[in-house]
Amino acid sequence: MANEARLIEFLRAFQARKGMYMQAVTIDTVESFLTGFIVACHAFGVHIDYGGTRESLEKRGLESGGAFSPIMRMKSQGWSDERIIEESIEIVIETIEAIQANSRPIPPEIG
């Protein structure tokens, strides 16, 4: 299995069983988890933009760039906590998929 697929598989497992990975499932704890995941990826040479890809944000009606994180933008639009949590995970997954589509290979030591 390609390393990108393994990262996505892990995030899908997290998405399906968030309570197995954290005591309280809140926007803040999920954001912290995703930030840690992204930092770990960076440590192994996988550069995931926390803000997601422009396409993944725009399809959700969110602006890319600027001082506000995607989560802050979702909150300002009145999204429910559950929707914000799910969309935040999807944005990271779509960002990894975009890396995969652009043929930027993830180093084998990630796998």
Residue, then its C-alpha position, 0 to 999 in steps of 0.5 A: m500500500a502506498n504511504e499516502a494511502r496508509l496516512i489516509e487509512f489512519l485518518r479514516a480510522f481516527q474519524a470512525r473511532k475518535g473516542m478511541y484516540m481521545q477522552a473528550v471529542t471536541i473541536d479543540t481536541v480534534e484540532s490538537f490531534l490533527t495539528g500533532f498528526i501534521v507536525a509528525c508528518h512534517a518531521f518525516g518530510v511530508h509537508i501538509d498545509y494545515g489550511g488544506t488545499r484551496e480546492s478543498l476549502e472552496k468547495r466548502g465555501l471557505e476562503s483560503g489564506g488569511a489570518f483565520s484558520p479553516i475552523m475559525r471560518m467554519k465557526s463564523q459561518g455557524w457550522s455545528d461542532e460535529r460538522i466542523i470536526e468531520e470537515s476538518i478531518e476531511i480537509v486533511i485527508e483531501t490535502i494528502e490526496a492532493i499531494q498524492a495526485n501531484s506525484r509528490p511521493i511520501p518518503p518510505e520511512i513513513g510507512 
